[in-house]
Amino acid sequence: MNSNSEDYSEETIDKAKASVESYIINNYQNVESVEFKDSPSAPMGRLVLEGTVNQKATFNIGVNDDFTVGSVGMGEGFPEPKEECRDHSCDYEVSK
């Protein structure tokens, strides 16, 4: 992933989406669906994906160059973290 460019390939965006979806499902309770907005943003050169969980709670998640989750912003109604994931992120599948 090129962190200096705001133009990300479809492959890069797809890999980032897969990592983010895995992160959300593995770290939060009662996740039934994860949906992404059509166009990611790249403030300060970092890929940020926005979307909704369970068709209502919004999120924006910054993705690092290695497709790990770097930052998480959660809107009202976002699912609670799983008990075992409260103090640190639980394992999730990171796209390669």
N, C-alpha and C positions, 0 to 999 in steps of 0.2 A: 504494500500500500504506500503510495507517495503522499506523505503528510504535508507537502508544500503545494499541493494542487487541489483545487476544489472540484476537479473533474475526475470522478471515480468510475471505473469500469463497472459494467453490470455484474461481472464475476466478483469483484471486490465487494460490491453492495450486497450481493447474495450471500457471500461468506460472512459478512458482518451481521446480516439479518439472522443467519443460522446460529451464530454464536450468541447473539442477544436473546433470541427465542429460547435457546438451551439454558442460558443464565436465568432468565425469568422463571421458567418451568422448574428448574432445580433448586431455586432459592426462595420461592414464594408459595404460599398456600392457595389451594383452590383455583389454580389457573386453568381456565377452560379454553381460552383463545388468546392469541397474540396477533395483532394486526398492525401493519406499518403504513405510515403515510407514503405517498408515491415518491416524493423527492427528499432525499436526505440533505442535511445542511453541512457546511464545513466551516464553522466559525474558527478563525485563527488556524486554519489548516487541518483541523481534526474532524473526522467523520462523526456526525451525530445523527442517530436515527430517532425518529419520533413515531409514536403510535398509541394504541390502546390495548389494554388487557381486559378481557371479559366484556368487550364492547362498550366500556364506559370509563374506566380509569386511564388517564393519560400518562405517558412517560416520555422522557428524552434521555437517551443513553449515549455517552461518548465512547467510541471504540478506538482502542490503541492500534498501533501499526501491526501488532502481531495477532489482531482480532480478539484480544481479551477486552473485557468490559473495564473501562477506566473511570467512568463517573455515571451516576444514576440520579435522575430527577424524577420524582413521582408525584402525580397529581392526586387530588382527593379521591378516596375510595380504592386506592391501589391495594392489592392483597398484602396481608401481613407476612413478614418473613417466616419461614419454617423455623421451628424451635432450634434445630441443630445449626441453623444458618444465621442466627441473630448476632453472634459475636464476630463471625468471619464468613466470607462467601463460601458456599458449598461448591464442590466440583461441578463443572459443566463442560460440555463439549465445545472446544474451541476449533473453529475451521482452520484448515491449513492451506 
